[in-house]
Amino acid sequence: MTTGTDIILHDGDVAWTDLGGGVKRKILTHDANVMLVRVVFDKGAVGPPHHHPHIQCTLVARGRFEVTIGDRRTVLDQGDSFIVPTNVIHAVVALEAGELVDSFTPRRDDFL
């Protein structure tokens, strides 16, 4: 494996990072090419509009979110997913407490 985590990572071995505003993040397995991240939101918490050069695929693990990708806005529930192409502005609002599981390629070195 390239520089990153071991092939297997136990959830309890990784600490949460409080991002403020009712959002916290946990970096899971990653190497130079891919990264998996859990993001937990309190009800009403916002992932503000932003963009990055990474491709992002996200699963709504629990909760309900208003998701905006470019000029498209929709509401997604548990089990739904979305993809964000490179450098497209995107944002989320937690309509209820919930969790997103993000994967990025390549790895988000700015998260480390």
PATI-843479 format. One line per field, with one value per residue: residue number from 0; residue in one letter; chain; x, y, z of N, C-alpha, C, O, CB in turn. Coordinates in steps of 0.1 Angstrom, whole numbers, always signed. Glycine has a CB too. Layout:
<recs>
seq	NUM:...
type	a:...
mol	A:...
n_px	X:...
n_py	Y:...
n_pz	Z:...
ca_px	X:...
ca_py	Y:...
ca_pz	Z:...
c_px	X:...
c_py	Y:...
c_pz	Z:...
o_px	X:...
o_py	Y:...
o_pz	Z:...
cb_px	X:...
cb_py	Y:...
cb_pz	Z:...
</recs>
This chain:
<recs>
seq	0:1:2:3:4:5:6:7:8:9:10:11:12:13:14:15:16:17:18:19:20:21:22:23:24:25:26:27:28:29:30:31:32:33:34:35:36:37:38:39:40:41:42:43:44:45:46:47:48:49:50:51:52:53:54:55:56:57:58:59:60:61:62:63:64:65:66:67:68:69:70:71:72:73:74:75:76:77:78:79:80:81:82:83:84:85:86:87:88:89:90:91:92:93:94:95:96:97:98:99:100:101:102:103:104:105:106:107:108:109:110:111
type	m:t:t:g:t:d:i:i:l:h:d:g:d:v:a:w:t:d:l:g:g:g:v:k:r:k:i:l:t:h:d:a:n:v:m:l:v:r:v:v:f:d:k:g:a:v:g:p:p:h:h:h:p:h:i:q:c:t:l:v:a:r:g:r:f:e:v:t:i:g:d:r:r:t:v:l:d:q:g:d:s:f:i:v:p:t:n:v:i:h:a:v:v:a:l:e:a:g:e:l:v:d:s:f:t:p:r:r:d:d:f:l
mol	A:A:A:A:A:A:A:A:A:A:A:A:A:A:A:A:A:A:A:A:A:A:A:A:A:A:A:A:A:A:A:A:A:A:A:A:A:A:A:A:A:A:A:A:A:A:A:A:A:A:A:A:A:A:A:A:A:A:A:A:A:A:A:A:A:A:A:A:A:A:A:A:A:A:A:A:A:A:A:A:A:A:A:A:A:A:A:A:A:A:A:A:A:A:A:A:A:A:A:A:A:A:A:A:A:A:A:A:A:A:A:A
n_px	+8:+5:+18:-1:-29:-30:-40:-63:-85:-96:-126:-127:-101:-96:-98:-124:-126:-135:-152:-166:-197:-215:-206:-186:-157:-142:-113:-108:-97:-70:-49:-25:-41:-68:-94:-113:-140:-158:-185:-203:-233:-251:-286:-295:-270:-244:-226:-207:-208:-183:-153:-131:-102:-106:-124:-154:-173:-203:-221:-253:-254:-270:-299:-311:-306:-302:-289:-266:-253:-233:-256:-277:-302:-313:-331:-318:-320:-313:-292:-292:-271:-244:-223:-196:-182:-148:-138:-164:-187:-202:-225:-240:-269:-279:-310:-320:-304:-275:-253:-227:-208:-179:-160:-129:-109:-80:-65:-74:-52:-51:-68:-52
n_py	-12:+23:+53:+60:+48:+17:-14:-23:-7:+1:+15:+26:+34:+58:+93:+118:+149:+180:+202:+225:+244:+224:+202:+173:+154:+123:+108:+81:+50:+54:+61:+73:+76:+74:+83:+77:+90:+99:+120:+138:+154:+178:+185:+210:+219:+230:+222:+243:+261:+250:+240:+216:+200:+172:+142:+134:+110:+103:+88:+89:+80:+81:+100:+131:+152:+184:+188:+205:+207:+222:+238:+223:+212:+191:+169:+144:+111:+86:+61:+71:+85:+106:+121:+143:+161:+171:+202:+213:+234:+227:+219:+212:+208:+198:+185:+170:+155:+137:+116:+115:+96:+100:+96:+102:+110:+120:+113:+136:+156:+180:+174:+160
n_pz	+0:-7:+9:+37:+55:+73:+58:+70:+92:+124:+136:+162:+166:+156:+159:+162:+145:+154:+134:+139:+141:+143:+129:+125:+117:+106:+95:+76:+61:+38:+10:-13:-35:-29:-5:+24:+43:+72:+79:+103:+110:+129:+133:+110:+105:+83:+54:+38:+6:-16:-35:-51:-65:-64:-72:-58:-42:-25:+2:+17:+48:+71:+80:+65:+38:+22:-8:-29:-61:-83:-103:-95:-72:-46:-24:-3:+11:+36:+23:-2:-28:-42:-67:-71:-96:-106:-93:-92:-77:-46:-19:+13:+34:+66:+70:+90:+119:+108:+88:+65:+42:+27:-3:-18:-47:-61:-28:-1:+7:+21:+43:+60
ca_px	+0:+12:+17:-15:-32:-29:-51:-75:-86:-107:-132:-123:-87:-95:-105:-132:-122:-147:-151:-174:-210:-223:-200:-173:-151:-133:-106:-107:-86:-66:-36:-23:-51:-82:-96:-127:-142:-171:-188:-215:-239:-262:-297:-293:-255:-241:-213:-208:-203:-168:-149:-118:-99:-108:-137:-160:-186:-208:-233:-260:-254:-282:-304:-317:-297:-304:-276:-265:-241:-235:-269:-288:-304:-322:-331:-314:-323:-304:-291:-290:-257:-241:-210:-192:-170:-137:-139:-178:-192:-212:-228:-251:-276:-286:-324:-320:-291:-271:-239:-223:-196:-173:-147:-122:-98:-70:-66:-75:-40:-55:-74:-43
ca_py	+0:+35:+60:+63:+40:+3:-19:-24:+4:+0:+28:+31:+38:+71:+103:+127:+163:+190:+213:+236:+246:+211:+192:+167:+145:+112:+103:+66:+45:+62:+61:+85:+76:+74:+85:+75:+100:+100:+134:+138:+167:+181:+191:+224:+221:+233:+221:+255:+259:+249:+231:+210:+192:+158:+136:+130:+102:+104:+80:+94:+69:+83:+114:+137:+164:+191:+187:+213:+204:+231:+245:+213:+211:+180:+163:+130:+104:+75:+51:+78:+89:+115:+123:+157:+161:+180:+216:+218:+240:+219:+222:+204:+213:+187:+187:+163:+149:+127:+112:+113:+89:+106:+90:+112:+105:+114:+117:+150:+159:+191:+169:+153
ca_pz	+0:-7:+22:+42:+66:+71:+49:+79:+102:+133:+138:+175:+167:+149:+167:+155:+144:+154:+125:+143:+135:+144:+120:+128:+106:+109:+84:+76:+53:+26:+4:-22:-46:-25:+9:+29:+54:+78:+84:+110:+111:+137:+125:+106:+102:+69:+46:+29:-8:-19:-46:-50:-77:-62:-75:-46:-42:-11:+6:+29:+57:+78:+80:+53:+35:+10:-15:-41:-69:-94:-103:-92:-58:-43:-10:-3:+23:+39:+12:-15:-30:-52:-71:-74:-105:-103:-93:-92:-64:-40:-5:+19:+47:+73:+74:+103:+122:+99:+85:+51:+40:+15:-8:-26:-54:-51:-13:+3:+16:+30:+55:+69
c_px	+9:+10:+3:-17:-29:-41:-64:-74:-98:-113:-128:-109:-85:-104:-113:-125:-134:-144:-158:-188:-218:-219:-187:-170:-142:-126:-104:-96:-83:-52:-35:-34:-65:-83:-111:-128:-156:-173:-202:-220:-250:-273:-294:-279:-254:-227:-214:-203:-188:-166:-135:-115:-101:-122:-142:-173:-190:-221:-239:-262:-266:-286:-309:-310:-303:-290:-276:-252:-242:-248:-281:-289:-315:-321:-328:-316:-313:-304:-289:-275:-256:-226:-208:-180:-160:-141:-154:-181:-203:-213:-239:-256:-282:-300:-327:-306:-287:-257:-238:-210:-190:-161:-142:-111:-93:-73:-67:-63:-43:-62:-64:-34
c_py	+12:+42:+64:+54:+25:-2:-20:-13:+2:+14:+34:+37:+52:+81:+112:+141:+171:+201:+226:+236:+233:+201:+186:+156:+135:+107:+88:+61:+54:+58:+73:+87:+78:+77:+83:+83:+99:+114:+133:+152:+168:+186:+206:+228:+222:+229:+232:+252:+259:+240:+227:+202:+177:+154:+131:+122:+101:+95:+87:+81:+69:+98:+118:+150:+171:+193:+196:+210:+212:+239:+235:+211:+200:+177:+148:+124:+93:+65:+58:+82:+100:+116:+138:+156:+172:+194:+222:+223:+231:+223:+213:+211:+201:+191:+180:+158:+138:+125:+110:+105:+93:+97:+101:+105:+118:+118:+132:+153:+170:+187:+163:+163
c_pz	+0:+7:+25:+54:+63:+63:+57:+90:+110:+136:+152:+176:+161:+157:+157:+155:+144:+145:+128:+136:+134:+134:+125:+118:+112:+96:+85:+68:+41:+22:-5:-32:-42:-10:+12:+42:+59:+82:+90:+112:+121:+128:+122:+103:+87:+65:+36:+15:-9:-31:-44:-62:-76:-67:-62:-48:-27:-10:+18:+38:+66:+78:+66:+51:+22:+4:-28:-48:-81:-93:-100:-77:-56:-29:-11:+10:+25:+27:-1:-16:-41:-55:-75:-83:-100:-104:-94:-78:-59:-25:+0:+31:+53:+77:+87:+106:+113:+97:+70:+52:+26:+10:-18:-34:-62:-37:-11:+13:+25:+43:+65:+77
o_px	+20:+2:-4:-9:-26:-50:-75:-64:-109:-105:-125:-106:-74:-115:-110:-118:-142:-134:-158:-189:-227:-226:-179:-178:-135:-133:-99:-86:-92:-44:-44:-36:-74:-74:-120:-120:-165:-164:-212:-212:-258:-270:-291:-276:-261:-217:-220:-195:-181:-175:-128:-124:-100:-131:-135:-182:-182:-229:-233:-270:-272:-277:-312:-308:-307:-281:-286:-241:-251:-251:-293:-279:-325:-312:-334:-314:-304:-315:-284:-268:-265:-218:-216:-169:-162:-147:-155:-179:-213:-204:-246:-249:-290:-302:-337:-298:-296:-248:-246:-201:-196:-153:-149:-104:-100:-82:-60:-65:-37:-63:-68:-26
o_py	+12:+38:+70:+53:+22:+6:-18:-11:+0:+23:+46:+43:+57:+78:+113:+144:+170:+208:+236:+230:+232:+192:+194:+151:+138:+102:+84:+68:+60:+53:+81:+98:+82:+73:+87:+83:+99:+120:+129:+161:+158:+191:+213:+239:+216:+232:+230:+243:+268:+234:+233:+199:+170:+162:+125:+126:+99:+95:+91:+73:+59:+106:+110:+158:+164:+197:+195:+210:+210:+245:+239:+209:+199:+181:+141:+131:+90:+61:+51:+82:+102:+111:+144:+152:+180:+198:+233:+216:+228:+228:+207:+219:+194:+199:+184:+158:+130:+132:+103:+107:+90:+92:+107:+96:+125:+126:+139:+151:+171:+195:+161:+159
o_pz	+6:+15:+17:+63:+52:+61:+52:+96:+105:+140:+152:+186:+161:+160:+145:+165:+135:+146:+121:+126:+126:+130:+131:+111:+121:+87:+96:+67:+36:+30:-5:-37:-50:-3:+4:+50:+50:+88:+84:+115:+121:+117:+131:+98:+79:+72:+25:+13:-4:-36:-36:-69:-86:-66:-54:-56:-18:-18:+27:+35:+70:+75:+58:+60:+13:+10:-36:-41:-90:-82:-101:-70:-64:-22:-19:+21:+16:+22:-10:-6:-49:-48:-80:-79:-92:-114:-97:-68:-66:-19:-8:+38:+46:+86:+93:+97:+110:+103:+64:+60:+16:+19:-25:-29:-68:-34:-18:+25:+36:+52:+77:+85
cb_px	-10:+8:+26:-25:-47:-29:-47:-76:-86:-103:-147:-125:-78:-99:-95:-146:-112:-149:-155:-167:-208:-237:-198:-174:-144:-140:-92:-121:-89:-66:-32:-9:-49:-89:-92:-130:-138:-173:-188:-213:-244:-259:-310:-298:-246:-244:-212:-201:-209:-161:-151:-116:-84:-107:-136:-164:-183:-211:-229:-274:-241:-280:-292:-333:-283:-310:-272:-266:-239:-234:-272:-284:-309:-320:-344:-299:-337:-309:-303:-299:-248:-246:-206:-189:-175:-126:-131:-187:-196:-209:-232:-246:-286:-277:-333:-331:-290:-278:-235:-221:-197:-169:-149:-116:-101:-56:-55:-89:-28:-63:-85:-33
cb_py	+0:+44:+72:+60:+41:-5:-33:-38:+18:-8:+27:+21:+28:+70:+112:+128:+165:+195:+208:+249:+250:+214:+199:+160:+154:+101:+110:+59:+31:+77:+47:+84:+64:+61:+100:+60:+114:+90:+144:+131:+171:+191:+189:+233:+210:+248:+206:+267:+270:+243:+239:+202:+194:+154:+125:+143:+88:+119:+66:+100:+68:+79:+123:+140:+159:+206:+173:+228:+188:+224:+252:+199:+224:+168:+166:+128:+98:+68:+43:+91:+77:+129:+114:+165:+165:+177:+222:+207:+255:+204:+237:+190:+225:+183:+183:+151:+145:+129:+100:+126:+73:+120:+76:+124:+94:+117:+110:+154:+161:+201:+159:+145
cb_pz	+12:-18:+22:+31:+70:+85:+44:+85:+95:+146:+138:+185:+159:+134:+175:+160:+132:+169:+111:+141:+121:+141:+106:+142:+95:+117:+82:+72:+48:+30:-3:-29:-54:-29:+12:+31:+49:+90:+71:+124:+97:+149:+132:+117:+108:+66:+40:+35:-17:-6:-60:-37:-80:-47:-86:-37:-48:-7:+9:+25:+65:+93:+83:+55:+32:+12:-19:-37:-72:-107:-116:-99:-52:-52:-3:-8:+23:+52:+12:-16:-33:-48:-83:-61:-119:-112:-103:-97:-65:-41:-3:+24:+44:+85:+62:+103:+137:+86:+93:+43:+41:+17:-15:-18:-64:-55:-6:+9:+8:+22:+51:+61
</recs>
